[in-house]
Amino acid sequence: MPDSVILACEACRAKNRVPRTRLSETPVCGRCKARLPVGNLSRVTSVTDANFNTVVMEAALPVMVDCWAPWCGPCRAVAPVLDDLARDYAGRVRIVKLNLDENPATGSRFGITSVPTIMLVKNGRIIETLVGAQPREIMEAALGRLI
């Protein structure tokens, strides 16, 4: 596991390398001195149509996007695995969820027709897509290719 993480400043978008041992000290951006977003590194967060570009496509870290729907049983089955992966890959990959029932524009934009669909995004490009409920081993292998 790397001994530091790269955090993008939400204020000025500068990339900051922060040692893992200092994450609890409320790190600030080296450029603009704003607080860096350390709270969401180890948990799955939600994205919407409105913030998808900023959170996913412009992210400093690679992003795993879980496109899901509340009525989908396999989507609910995958959720605990994603929570574990978020903790295990904190600081190396950001994991987010996109509810397609509430955010149909992004699903339409990327041609998502099945749930769950997991998109792996790096530097604003979709690197890989996994369709259907996948076992942890498959998702970890995809994360390995993404990092």
N, C-alpha and C positions, 0 to 999 in steps of 0.2 A: 504494500500500500504506500503511495507517495506520502512524503512527510509534509507536503504543502498543498494548498488548493488555490485555484485561480477563481477570483470573484470579480464579476463585472459590477461596477458602480452604477446604481440606478439613476444617479443624477447626471453624470457626465459620460457614462459608458466605458470608462477606462478599465483596463484589466489589471487586477492587483493580485500578486502572489502573497498568500498569507500562510505562515506555518500552522499546521494543525494544532500545535501546542498553544497558539495564541488566539484561536477562534473564540474562546470564552472571554477574551478581554475587550470585546466590542471594537474590532478593527475599523479603521477609517481609510478612505481613499487617499492614495498618495498624491493625486492631482488636485482634487477639490475639497478634500477633508470631510466629505459626507460619510455617514455610517454605512458600512458595507452590509449587504443582506445575508447574514449567516444563519438566520432562523429556519430557512426552508431548505437547507442543504440535505438534511437527512429524512425528509418526509415528502410524500407525494402532494403536490399542490394542483389546484384547478386553473385552467385557462379558459378564455372565452373567445368569441369571434373578435371582440374589441381589442384584446391584448395579445392575441396569438402571434402576430408579427414581432412585437417587442420581446415577448417572453421566450418564444421558440426560435423564430427565424433569425433574430439578431443576438441570440444568446452567446455568451463567451464559452460556455461549456457545451459539449454534445447534449442533446435532449432526446429522451424517450417519451413519446406522446402516446398515451393510451386513449384511443377513441372508443367510447363506450356509450351505453344507454341504460337507464335505471331498470328497465323491464327485462334486460338480458341476463339470464342465469350464468352463462359462461363468463360474462364481464365481471359479475360479482365474485366468481370463483378465482379469477386472475388477480383481483385487488390485493389480497394478502401477500401474494408473491411480489407484486410491485412495491408494496410497503417494505418488505424485506430487502429488495434490491436497492431501494432508495437509501436505506441505512448502510448497506454494504458498499455502495458505490458513491457515497456522499463526497462531494468535492471533485469527483471525476465525471459524473453524469448527473443531469437534472432529470427527474421523472415527473411528468405532469399528466393530468387527466383532462380530456375534452368531452363533455356531455353533448353528444350529437343531437339529442332532442331539443336542448336549449340553445345550441349553436350550430344550426344547419348550414350556414354559409361556408364555414371552414371545411366541413365534411364534403360539401358540394365542390368547393374549390379544388380539393385533392382527389375527388372521385371515389370517396369511401362509400361502399355499398353494403358492407358486412361489418358486424360488430362481434367481438372486439377486433379492432385493427390497431396494430402498434406501428407507429412510424418512428424511425430512427433518423434524427436530423443533426447534421454537423455543418457549421459554417453556412447556414441558410439553405442547405440542400438536403433533400431526402435521400439518405444513403441506402436504406433498406426498409421494407414493409413486411410485417408479419400479420397474417390474417387468421383469425380464429384463436381459441384459447390454446396457448402454447405452454408446455412444461417449463419449469424454471431453467433447466439445462439449455433449452433452445434460446430462451431470452438472454441468458448469460453469455452464450456463444455469440449472439448478435451484438451484445454490449462490448464484448471483446473485440469484435471487428470494427465497432464504432469508435472506440477509444484510441 
